[in-house]
Amino acid sequence: MYGTDFLCMVTPSEHLALPTLEDIKEGLLVTKVAAHTIDLIKEGPRERAWEKDIAMAYARRDLDWEKQFELAIDGNRARKIRDARKTESDACSMCGDLCAMKIVKKAFEEKKKEE
């Protein structure tokens, strides 16, 4: 809660074998997620971490995939995962056309047309 001065990265191969480049990347990604989480809850200035999370929330709400990739801790990896598992829907692959964000967005657009 009072901040973190030091984070120790651990790779998936820790104590099993010398780490590969992919192991280092995986360990770094997990460490970045931990650091961001700490930035959100520590005492003192934390506006930057919150601003990034709020921006990501709006990008998710708007189904703005490019903005989500830009804001992601590892945007290239996020893009690769999305591209590899992409569906015909512009929503996420979990919900597809049943995506709550997509349904609400459509309802608001229809409401505006009626007015």
ABEGO torsion letter per residue (X at the ends): XAEBABBBBBBAABGABBBBAAAAAAAAAAAAAAAAAAAAABBEBAAAAAAAAAAAAAAAAAGBAAAAAAABABAAAAAAAAAAABBABABBAAAEAABAAAAAAAAAAAAAAAX
